[in-house]
Amino acid sequence: MEAKRYLQEVGAQVSDDFVKNRSILSFEEYVTLFMSDPRGQSRNAAQYLRDVMDHYGTETVSHPTGKIRRFKVFDVPASDRDGRVGVAGQEEVQNAIYRLLGNFTRAGRINKLIMLHGPNGSAKSTLVNALKAGMEDYSRQPQGALYRISWIFPSEKLVKGSIGFGGEQRAAATAAAAAAGGDLSTYAHLDAESIDVRIPCELRDHPLFVVPPSERQRLLEGALKKKGLGNGDGQGDSDFVLSDYMVHGELCHKCRSIYTALLANYKGDYLQVLRHVRVERFYISRRYQVGTVTVEPQMSVDAMYQQVTADRTQLNVPPALHNVALFEPHGPLVHANRGLIEYSDLLKRPLEAFKYLLGFSETSQVPLEHFVLQLDEVLIASSNEKHLGAFKELPDFASFKGRIELVRVPYLRRFKQEQQVYDAQITPTTVGKHVAPHATEVAAMWAVLTRLKKPIPDRYPPEVKELVDQVTPVEKMHLYEEGVVPDRLSLSHGKELRKLRTDMYEESDAYPNYEGRSGGSAREIKTALFNAAQNPDYKCLNALAVLEELEAICKDKSVYEFLLQEVVDGYHDHEEFVRAVEAEYLDRVDEEVRESMGLVSEGQYRELVERYVYNVSHWVKNEKVRNRITGSMERPDEQRMAELEAIVMPRGEDPGEYRRGLISQIGAHKLDNPEAEMDYPRIFPDMFRRLRDHYFEERKRVLRRNKENVLKYLSEERGSLSSREQAQVESTLKTMHERYGYCEHCAKDAILFLMKKRYG
């Protein structure tokens, strides 16, 4: 009984959803729906995909060039974890795709192929998959509803003479339908027993294609005008443009043949023809290739057809269609109609296999032997740089050039974005063990370092050439990521370099060999991470195992082409990069262990800096400050300012210039963040780091002893520690776990490595 009740509940829910989603409509019901939402039901594929991107919204994120718009369709919602990964970074590509869809929308037609090109593993397919997943979800929403037509022919039980031509047969049909309690004006809602044949449309023709083009344009423009959307020409208050597909589109060959046959048999009675039209909602599906298809490199043609009326035994064709040749198209182009088709690694195919795109990308038509396919789909292709370079050398490229929009997809150049790629797939579940802090971060930093190019000083003003020439790969990485400038620079030089951040990031955009074209691929690094997880020397996937894998990669120059690059002033020195990220890792572990020991709290550093800034701001304004104890007004405490400046100020800097620069930074931060509270650690990360380093350098002996105690606690020597020392160690380990994610195993590995490298 429980099973029966459960199935009844499920059945009731499915039935409710079917009705609520308006899954089946008569043509009259669809026209009513269209009149209530003419814009939503008048979109071509480009407009629909653009609305998909708009539907999920945008956010403004930081970028080396300033602020940039990010489309949330490229993120993975928490409720959707079906193996899909989001797109880390690549905001420039997202905006380029959106801009091109806007161009198609304003032109009223999809007249070009979008070609995503970049190195292998730069997320070209991931970007397209995110769009497809967004389309799937959006098509299930009320505002994303899509409809197609099919043709319904009632059974002999309902209509004497099979399909009901002529007055007597129509009368019989009407009486039978009335007796069955059905709609007298449509066969759309007949149950399965009352239907002889349902003929679907493989191209998913838009329901309004049943309306003759001249009348359809009047219907479209009138409905849009009633809703205050203008005439669909993009003028006035609305930017909505009726596409050529909606205004001039025709029924496919098969549907046109059925329509013509019915109109002839009904002696031109158009309303009788409409009785046979059923409007059905459909949903975009990657799995079932509905409205979106990926075409892999192959030799076969992308569209074919078969005659469905050739063998009468295979299909119960209504008598009205016995003398009509019905052709059923199929293939990727057909399955993707009214959606998106992706040509993965298009240029790996022989030129002849995709030459049809010359005409199709411009006209949206593909000629077959007996008829021409008219399609409505966004075309996105992908290619690596090597194949694109070879394609550009072919004589045919000149013909393709005006029909392709090239969108560059480079490797990521910001390590925190790169880390997001790894964190999404390198989890305790996938690797079978705990993932220690910084394991994926170390891999991400190394990957980004392999991709960076040395800036060309001659492309910058003479006064900053030397500054640019001296920027190291690690310094460039941090400049891109956080806008942090090297400690070695004075405040004024640091400010100059920070201003050049955008120029450096965009410097090679016009080069064929642009920054981000070569280097370690995310695919290769993910393989290294999975290999590191199998290292038997560590119970966790930790940074030490990752460093060993990166060293192994550097030795295999025959496999990894980017390792063959010439070293230029430290750039492309991949073995040295392993040591550089090791140093970065040690810095992080050292700081985390220190913080976990709680010798000095972050709040104490903040208070010290706040007092310093208070004095400096009055010094710059030449104002007096109130003595906290006596209450009298005094000059700012020069000695206290000088003491802190001895620790945090770069060597050779003039104190006065340093103080004025400091106040300028605070002013700039307030302009950019007028509502935010003053966050000094964020505004002056270098100052806080120097303060921490100074304090811990002073107490290095105490630190060494405390770290040794941690190692003893995690070994058989725990009994040699006093109860007070054990309690201190337990507090340290608890903080390392709760704040940073260490377990006892990876904490021991990290501290041992740190002691060996920094405190030996």
C-alpha positions in Angstrom: 0.0 0.0 0.0 2.9 2.4 0.8 4.3 1.9 -2.7 0.9 2.6 -4.3 0.4 5.7 -2.2 3.9 6.9 -3.1 3.3 6.3 -6.8 -0.1 8.1 -6.6 1.7 11.1 -5.0 4.3 11.2 -7.7 1.7 10.8 -10.4 -0.3 13.7 -9.0 2.8 15.9 -8.9 3.8 15.0 -12.5 0.2 15.7 -13.7 0.2 19.1 -11.9 3.5 20.0 -13.4 2.4 19.0 -16.8 -0.7 21.3 -16.6 1.2 24.1 -14.9 4.0 24.1 -17.4 1.4 24.3 -20.2 3.0 21.4 -22.0 0.3 20.9 -24.7 -1.7 23.7 -26.2 -4.0 24.2 -29.2 -3.0 26.8 -31.7 -5.6 29.2 -30.4 -4.3 28.7 -26.8 -0.8 29.4 -28.0 -1.8 32.6 -29.8 -3.4 33.7 -26.5 -0.1 32.9 -24.7 1.9 34.7 -27.4 -0.3 37.9 -27.0 0.4 37.9 -23.3 4.2 37.7 -23.8 5.1 38.6 -27.4 8.7 39.4 -26.7 9.4 36.1 -25.0 7.7 34.2 -27.8 9.3 36.2 -30.6 13.0 35.5 -29.8 15.4 33.9 -32.1 18.3 31.8 -30.8 20.7 34.7 -30.3 18.1 36.7 -28.4 17.2 33.6 -26.3 20.8 32.9 -25.4 21.4 36.6 -24.5 18.3 36.4 -22.2 19.8 33.3 -20.6 22.9 35.3 -19.7 20.8 38.2 -18.4 18.5 35.9 -16.4 21.2 34.7 -14.0 22.4 38.3 -13.5 25.9 39.8 -13.3 28.3 41.0 -10.7 31.2 43.4 -10.8 34.6 41.8 -9.9 38.1 43.1 -9.6 40.4 42.7 -12.5 44.0 43.8 -13.3 42.4 46.4 -15.7 40.0 47.7 -13.0 36.4 46.4 -12.5 34.8 44.1 -14.9 31.4 42.5 -15.4 31.0 38.8 -14.6 28.0 36.7 -15.8 26.7 34.4 -13.1 25.6 31.8 -15.7 29.2 30.8 -15.7 29.1 30.0 -11.9 27.7 26.7 -10.6 24.8 27.1 -8.2 25.0 25.2 -5.0 21.9 23.2 -6.1 23.6 22.0 -9.3 26.5 19.8 -8.5 26.0 17.1 -11.2 29.7 16.9 -12.1 29.6 20.3 -13.8 32.3 22.9 -13.0 32.0 26.6 -13.2 34.3 28.8 -15.2 37.0 30.5 -13.2 37.9 33.9 -14.5 37.6 34.5 -18.3 35.4 37.6 -17.8 36.8 39.2 -20.9 35.6 36.1 -23.0 32.2 36.2 -21.3 31.7 39.9 -22.2 32.9 39.2 -25.8 30.3 36.5 -26.3 27.6 38.7 -24.8 28.6 41.6 -27.1 28.5 39.4 -30.2 25.1 38.1 -29.3 24.0 41.7 -29.0 25.4 42.4 -32.5 23.3 39.4 -33.8 20.3 40.7 -32.0 20.6 44.3 -33.4 21.2 42.9 -36.9 18.1 40.7 -36.6 20.1 37.7 -37.8 22.9 35.3 -36.7 25.3 36.0 -39.5 28.7 34.8 -38.1 30.3 31.9 -36.4 31.9 32.6 -33.0 35.4 31.0 -32.9 36.9 30.5 -29.4 40.6 30.0 -29.8 43.4 29.5 -27.3 45.8 26.9 -26.0 44.7 23.4 -25.1 43.0 23.4 -21.7 42.1 27.1 -21.5 38.4 26.4 -20.7 36.9 26.9 -24.2 34.6 23.9 -23.9 33.8 24.7 -20.2 32.6 28.1 -21.3 30.2 26.6 -23.8 29.1 23.9 -21.4 28.1 26.6 -18.9 26.0 28.3 -21.6 24.3 25.0 -22.4 23.6 24.2 -18.8 22.1 27.7 -18.4 19.9 27.2 -21.4 18.7 23.9 -20.0 17.7 25.4 -16.7 16.2 28.6 -18.3 14.1 26.5 -20.7 12.4 25.0 -17.6 11.5 28.5 -16.2 8.2 30.2 -17.2 10.0 33.0 -18.9 12.2 30.6 -20.8 9.3 28.5 -22.3 9.9 27.2 -25.8 7.3 25.7 -28.1 7.2 23.7 -31.3 4.4 22.1 -33.4 3.3 18.6 -34.3 0.4 17.4 -36.5 -2.4 15.4 -35.0 -4.6 13.1 -37.0 -7.6 11.7 -35.1 -8.5 8.0 -35.2 -11.3 6.4 -37.1 -13.2 6.0 -33.9 -13.5 9.8 -33.7 -13.7 10.7 -37.4 -15.3 8.4 -40.0 -13.1 8.3 -43.0 -9.8 8.7 -41.1 -9.1 12.5 -41.1 -12.5 14.1 -41.7 -12.5 15.8 -45.0 -15.9 17.1 -46.3 -19.0 18.3 -44.5 -20.5 15.0 -43.4 -17.2 13.8 -42.0 -16.7 17.1 -40.2 -20.1 16.8 -38.7 -19.4 13.3 -37.5 -16.1 14.5 -36.0 -17.8 17.3 -34.2 -20.4 15.0 -32.8 -17.9 12.4 -31.7 -15.6 15.1 -30.1 -18.6 16.6 -28.3 -19.6 13.2 -27.0 -16.1 12.6 -25.7 -16.3 16.0 -24.0 -13.4 17.3 -26.1 -12.6 20.7 -27.6 -14.7 21.1 -30.8 -12.2 23.3 -32.5 -8.9 21.3 -32.1 -7.5 17.8 -32.0 -4.6 19.0 -29.8 -6.0 17.7 -26.6 -7.3 14.3 -27.8 -6.1 11.4 -25.7 -3.8 8.8 -27.2 -6.6 6.3 -28.0 -8.3 9.0 -30.1 -5.2 9.7 -32.2 -4.2 7.7 -35.3 -1.0 9.5 -36.0 1.1 12.3 -34.4 3.7 13.6 -36.8 6.4 15.7 -35.0 8.6 18.4 -36.5 12.2 17.5 -36.2 13.3 21.1 -36.7 11.0 22.2 -33.9 9.4 24.9 -36.1 8.2 27.9 -34.3 4.4 27.7 -33.9 3.8 31.1 -35.6 5.2 29.7 -38.8 1.7 28.2 -39.4 0.6 31.9 -39.9 1.4 33.1 -43.4 4.4 35.5 -43.4 2.5 38.7 -44.3 -0.1 38.1 -41.6 2.5 37.0 -39.2 4.5 40.2 -39.4 1.3 42.2 -38.7 0.5 39.9 -35.7 4.1 40.3 -34.4 4.3 44.0 -34.7 0.8 44.6 -33.3 1.4 42.4 -30.3 4.7 44.1 -29.5 3.1 47.5 -29.9 0.4 46.7 -27.5 3.0 45.8 -24.9 4.8 49.0 -25.4 7.7 47.4 -27.2 7.5 49.4 -30.4 7.3 47.7 -33.8 10.1 45.3 -33.2 12.5 47.5 -35.1 14.7 48.4 -32.1 13.6 52.0 -32.3 11.9 54.1 -29.6 11.8 52.9 -26.0 12.5 49.3 -26.8 15.7 47.7 -28.0 13.8 44.5 -29.1 14.4 43.7 -32.8 12.3 41.2 -34.7 14.6 38.7 -36.3 14.6 37.7 -39.9 13.9 34.2 -38.7 10.6 35.2 -37.0 9.4 37.6 -39.8 10.4 35.6 -42.9 10.9 32.1 -41.6 9.0 29.3 -43.2 7.7 25.9 -42.2 10.2 23.1 -42.8 9.7 21.0 -46.0 7.8 18.2 -44.1 5.5 20.6 -42.2 4.9 22.7 -45.4 3.9 19.5 -47.3 1.4 18.5 -44.5 0.0 22.0 -44.3 -0.4 22.3 -48.1 -2.1 18.8 -48.3 -4.5 19.7 -45.5 -5.3 23.1 -46.9 -6.1 21.5 -50.3 -8.3 18.7 -48.7 -10.2 21.3 -46.6 -10.8 23.4 -49.8 -8.7 26.3 -48.3 -10.4 26.3 -44.9 -7.4 27.5 -42.8 -9.2 27.1 -39.5 -9.8 23.4 -40.2 -6.1 23.0 -40.8 -5.3 24.6 -37.4 -7.4 21.9 -35.7 -4.5 19.5 -36.6 -1.8 21.7 -35.0 -0.7 20.8 -31.6 1.7 23.2 -29.9 4.1 21.4 -27.5 6.5 22.8 -25.0 10.1 21.5 -25.3 13.1 21.8 -23.1 16.8 22.2 -24.0 18.7 19.1 -23.2 22.4 18.3 -23.7 21.9 14.6 -23.0 19.1 14.1 -25.5 20.5 16.7 -28.0 17.5 18.9 -28.0 18.4 22.5 -28.9 22.0 22.0 -28.2 24.6 19.7 -29.7 28.4 19.3 -29.6 29.9 18.2 -32.9 33.2 16.4 -32.4 35.9 16.3 -35.1 34.6 13.8 -37.6 34.2 13.1 -41.3 30.4 12.9 -41.5 28.1 15.6 -42.8 26.2 17.5 -40.1 22.7 17.2 -41.6 20.9 14.4 -43.5 17.3 13.3 -44.2 15.3 10.2 -44.9 11.9 9.7 -46.7 9.3 8.7 -44.1 6.5 8.0 -46.7 8.6 5.5 -48.8 7.5 2.5 -46.8 3.8 2.5 -45.9 4.2 -0.4 -43.5 6.6 1.6 -41.3 4.2 4.5 -40.5 0.4 4.7 -40.5 0.3 7.7 -42.8 -3.1 9.4 -43.1 -4.8 9.0 -46.4 -4.4 12.8 -47.2 -0.7 12.3 -47.2 -0.5 9.2 -49.3 0.6 11.1 -52.3 2.9 13.5 -50.4 6.7 12.8 -50.2 7.6 13.6 -46.6 11.3 13.9 -45.7 12.5 13.8 -42.2 15.8 15.7 -41.6 18.2 14.6 -38.9 21.8 15.2 -37.7 23.5 17.7 -35.4 22.4 20.9 -37.2 18.7 19.7 -37.0 18.9 18.6 -33.4 20.5 22.0 -32.4 17.9 24.1 -34.2 16.5 27.0 -32.1 19.5 26.7 -29.7 23.2 26.4 -29.9 25.6 24.1 -31.8 29.2 23.7 -30.7 31.9 22.6 -33.1 34.6 21.3 -30.8 38.1 21.5 -32.3 36.5 22.5 -35.7 39.8 23.0 -37.5 40.9 19.4 -36.8 38.3 18.4 -39.4 39.2 18.4 -43.2 38.2 21.8 -44.8 35.7 20.1 -47.1 33.8 18.7 -44.0 32.9 22.2 -42.8 33.0 24.3 -46.0 29.2 24.5 -45.9 29.6 26.9 -42.9 30.7 29.6 -45.4 27.1 29.9 -46.6 25.3 28.7 -43.4 27.0 31.1 -41.1 25.8 34.0 -43.2 22.4 32.9 -44.5 21.3 30.3 -41.8 20.4 27.9 -44.7 21.9 24.5 -45.6 20.9 23.2 -49.1 20.2 19.4 -49.2 19.3 17.4 -52.3 15.5 17.9 -52.2 15.1 21.0 -50.1 16.9 23.7 -48.1 17.1 23.7 -44.3 16.3 27.0 -42.7 17.9 27.0 -39.2 18.0 29.3 -36.2 21.0 28.5 -34.0 24.0 30.2 -32.5 27.2 28.7 -33.9 30.2 28.5 -31.5 33.4 26.7 -32.6 36.7 26.1 -30.8 40.3 25.7 -31.9 43.8 25.6 -30.5 46.3 28.2 -31.8 48.3 25.8 -33.8 45.4 24.7 -36.0 44.1 28.3 -36.3 47.5 29.4 -37.4 47.6 26.7 -40.1 44.0 27.6 -41.2 45.0 31.2 -41.7 47.6 30.1 -44.2 45.0 28.4 -46.4 43.7 30.3 -49.5 40.1 29.6 -48.2 40.7 31.6 -45.0 40.0 34.9 -46.9 36.5 33.6 -47.6 36.0 32.6 -44.0 37.5 35.7 -42.4 34.4 37.9 -42.8 32.1 35.1 -41.5 34.0 34.4 -38.2 34.3 36.3 -35.0 37.5 35.4 -33.3 37.4 35.4 -29.4 40.7 34.7 -27.7 40.6 32.4 -24.6 44.1 32.5 -23.0 45.3 30.6 -20.0 44.5 32.3 -16.7 47.1 34.7 -15.4 45.8 35.1 -11.8 46.7 32.2 -9.5 43.6 32.5 -7.2 41.4 32.0 -10.3 43.6 29.1 -11.4 43.3 27.6 -7.9 39.5 27.7 -8.2 39.8 25.3 -11.2 41.7 22.8 -9.1 39.6 23.2 -5.9 36.5 22.3 -7.8 37.9 18.9 -8.7 40.6 18.1 -6.2 38.6 17.2 -3.2 38.9 14.5 -0.4 36.2 12.5 -2.3 38.1 12.5 -5.6 41.6 11.9 -4.2 40.7 9.7 -1.3 42.5 11.6 1.4 42.6 15.0 3.2 43.6 17.9 1.0 46.1 20.0 3.0 46.1 23.8 2.9 48.0 25.3 0.0 48.3 22.1 -2.0 46.3 23.4 -4.9 47.5 27.0 -4.4 51.2 25.9 -4.9 50.2 24.2 -8.2 48.2 27.3 -9.3 51.1 29.7 -8.7 53.5 27.5 -10.6 51.1 27.2 -13.5 50.6 30.9 -13.7 54.4 31.6 -13.5 55.0 29.4 -16.5 52.6 31.5 -18.6 54.0 35.0 -17.9 56.1 36.9 -20.4 58.8 39.4 -19.6 57.5 43.0 -20.2 59.1 44.9 -23.0 60.5 48.1 -21.5 60.6 49.9 -24.9 56.8 49.9 -25.0 56.6 52.2 -21.9 57.5 55.8 -21.2 61.3 56.5 -20.7 60.8 57.4 -17.0 59.4 53.9 -16.1 61.4 51.7 -18.5 63.9 50.7 -15.8 61.1 50.0 -13.3 59.3 47.7 -15.8 62.5 46.0 -16.8 63.2 44.9 -13.2 59.9 43.3 -12.5 60.4 39.6 -11.8 57.9 36.8 -12.6 56.9 36.4 -9.0 56.4 40.2 -8.6 54.4 40.3 -11.8 52.2 37.4 -10.5 51.4 39.3 -7.3 50.9 42.6 -9.2 48.2 40.9 -11.4 46.6 39.1 -8.4 46.4 41.6 -5.6 47.9 44.8 -7.1 50.8 44.3 -4.6 54.1 45.9 -5.5 57.5 44.6 -4.4 58.8 45.5 -0.9 62.1 46.6 -2.5 60.4 49.6 -4.1 60.0 53.1 -2.5 56.4 54.3 -2.0 56.6 56.5 -5.1 58.0 53.8 -7.3 55.4 51.3 -6.0 52.7 53.8 -6.9 54.1 54.1 -10.4 54.2 50.4 -10.9 50.7 50.0 -9.6 49.5 52.5 -12.2 51.2 50.3 -14.9 49.2 47.2 -13.9 46.6 47.5 -16.6 49.2 48.4 -19.3 51.3 45.3 -18.4 48.3 43.0 -18.4 47.2 44.2 -21.8 50.7 44.7 -23.3 50.8 41.5 -25.4 47.1 41.5 -26.5 48.0 42.5 -30.0 50.8 39.9 -30.3 50.3 36.6 -32.0 52.4 35.1 -29.2 50.4 36.7 -26.4 50.8 36.2 -22.7 48.7 33.2 -21.7 49.2 31.4 -25.0 51.8 29.0 -23.7 52.7 27.5 -20.3 51.4 24.7 -18.0 47.9 23.6 -18.9 45.3 23.2 -16.2 44.7 19.7 -17.5 48.4 18.8 -17.0 48.5 20.3 -13.5 45.3 18.5 -12.4 47.0 15.2 -13.5 50.0 16.2 -11.4 47.8 16.9 -8.4 46.1 13.5 -8.7 49.5 11.9 -9.0 50.7 13.7 -5.9 47.7 12.3 -4.0 49.1 8.8 -4.6 52.5 9.7 -2.9 52.9 7.0 -0.1 55.2 9.3 1.9 52.3 11.6 3.0 49.0 10.8 4.6 47.4 13.9 3.0 47.6 15.5 -0.4 50.0 18.3 0.7 52.1 21.0 -0.9 55.3 18.9 -0.5 54.0 16.1 -2.6 52.8 18.7 -5.2 56.3 20.3 -5.3 57.8 16.8 -6.0 55.4 16.4 -8.9 56.2 19.8 -10.3 59.9 19.0 -10.2 59.2 15.8 -12.1 57.3 17.7 -14.8 60.3 20.0 -15.3 62.5 17.0 -16.2 60.2 15.8 -18.9 61.0 18.3 -21.7 60.1 15.8 -24.4 56.4 15.8 -23.3 55.8 19.4 -22.3 56.5 21.8 -25.1 56.4 24.9 -22.9 59.5 23.7 -21.1 61.6 24.3 -24.2 61.1 28.1 -24.0 64.3 30.2 -23.7 64.9 31.7 -20.2 64.7 35.5 -20.4 65.7 37.4 -17.2 64.1 34.8 -15.0 61.0 34.3 -17.1 60.3 30.7 -18.4 62.8 29.3 -15.8 60.3 26.6 -14.7 62.7 24.8 -12.4 63.4 28.0 -10.5 59.6 28.6 -10.3 59.3 25.4 -8.3 61.8 26.9 -5.7 59.9 30.3 -5.9 56.5 28.7 -5.1 58.2 26.7 -2.3 59.3 30.0 -0.8 55.8 31.3 -1.1 54.5 28.2 0.6 57.0 28.5 3.5 55.9 32.2 4.0 52.3 31.1 4.3 53.0 28.2 6.7 55.4 30.4 8.8 52.7 33.1 9.1 49.9 30.6 9.9 51.9 28.8 12.6 52.9 32.1 14.2 49.3 33.3 14.2 48.1 30.0 15.6 50.6 30.4 18.5 48.8 33.6 19.4 52.0 35.4 20.5 50.6 38.7 19.1 47.1 39.2 17.9 46.1 40.9 14.6 44.2 43.4 16.7 47.4 44.6 18.3 49.0 45.3 14.9 45.9 47.1 13.8 45.9 49.3 16.9 49.6 50.2 16.4 48.9 51.2 12.8 45.8 53.2 13.7 47.8 55.2 16.2 50.5 55.8 13.6 48.0 56.9 11.0 46.3 59.2 13.5 49.6 61.0 14.2 50.6 61.1 10.5 47.3 62.6 9.4 47.7 65.5 11.9 51.4 65.8 10.9 50.5 66.2 7.2 47.8 68.9 8.1 50.3 70.5 10.5 47.8 70.1 13.3 48.2 69.3 17.0 46.8 66.2 18.7 45.2 65.7 22.1 47.4 63.9 24.7 45.3 61.0 26.0 46.7 61.3 29.5 47.0 65.1 30.1 44.4 66.2 27.7 46.7 69.0 26.4 47.2 69.7 22.7 50.7 68.7 21.5 52.6 68.2 18.2 52.3 64.6 16.8 54.7 62.2 18.5 57.7 62.3 16.1 59.5 59.6 18.0 56.6 57.1 17.9 56.2 57.7 14.1 59.9 57.3 13.5 60.0 54.0 15.5 57.3 52.4 13.3 58.8 53.9 10.1 62.1 52.2 10.9 60.3 48.9 10.7 57.8 49.4 7.8 59.3 52.1 5.6 61.3 51.0 2.5 65.0 51.8 2.7 66.0 55.2 1.3 62.5 56.6 1.5 62.1 60.2 2.8 59.8 60.1 5.9 57.9 63.1 4.8 57.2 61.7 1.3 56.3 58.4 2.9 53.8 60.0 5.2 52.1 62.1 2.5 51.9 59.0 0.2 50.3 57.1 3.0 47.5 59.7 3.5 47.0 59.8 -0.3 46.4 56.0 -0.4 43.8 56.4 2.4 42.1 59.1 0.5 42.0 57.1 -2.7 40.6 54.1 -0.8 37.8 56.3 0.6 36.9 57.6 -2.9 36.7 54.0 -4.2 34.9 52.7 -1.1 32.9 55.6 0.4 30.6 53.4 2.5 33.2 50.9 3.7 35.0 51.1 7.0 38.8 51.7 7.0 40.4 48.3 6.6 44.1 49.0 7.2 45.3 45.4 6.7 43.7 45.6 3.2 45.0 49.1 2.4 48.5 48.5 3.7 49.2 44.7 3.4 53.0 45.4 3.1 53.1 47.4 6.3 51.3 44.6 8.3 53.6 42.0 6.8 56.7 43.9 7.7 55.4 44.4 11.3 54.8 40.7 11.7 58.2 39.8 10.2 59.9 42.3 12.5 58.2 41.0 15.6 58.8 37.4 14.9 62.4 38.0 13.9 62.9 39.5 17.4 61.4 36.4 19.0 62.8 33.7 16.7 64.2 31.7 19.5 60.9 31.5 21.3 59.2 30.5 18.0 61.7 27.8 17.3 61.2 26.3 20.8 57.4 26.4 20.3 57.5 24.7 16.9 59.8 22.0 18.3 57.3 21.5 21.1 54.6 20.9 18.4 56.7 18.3 16.7 57.4 16.6 20.0 53.7 16.6 20.8 53.0 14.9 17.5 55.7 12.2 18.1 56.5 9.7 20.8 58.2 12.5 22.8 54.9 14.0 24.0 55.5 12.9 27.6 58.6 15.1 27.8 56.5 18.2 27.6 55.0 19.8 30.7 51.2 20.1 31.0 51.5 23.8 30.3 53.5 23.2 27.1 51.1 20.5 26.0 48.1 22.8 26.5 49.9 25.5 24.4 50.6 23.0 21.6 47.0 21.8 21.7 45.8 25.3 21.4 48.1 25.9 18.4 46.9 22.8 16.6 43.3 23.6 17.3 43.7 27.0 15.7 45.6 25.6 12.8 42.7 23.2 12.2 39.8 25.6 12.7 41.3 28.7 11.0 43.4 27.1 8.2 42.2 23.5 7.8 45.3 21.5 8.9 44.9 18.0 10.3 47.7 16.7 12.6 49.4 14.8 9.8 49.7 17.8 7.4 50.5 20.2 10.3 53.4 17.9 11.3 54.6 17.7 7.6 54.4 21.5 7.2 56.2 22.4 10.4 59.0 19.8 9.9 59.6 21.3 6.4 59.5 24.8 7.8 61.9 24.0 10.6 64.3 22.4 8.1 64.2 25.3 5.7 63.8 28.3 7.9 64.8 27.4 11.5 67.5 24.8 11.0 
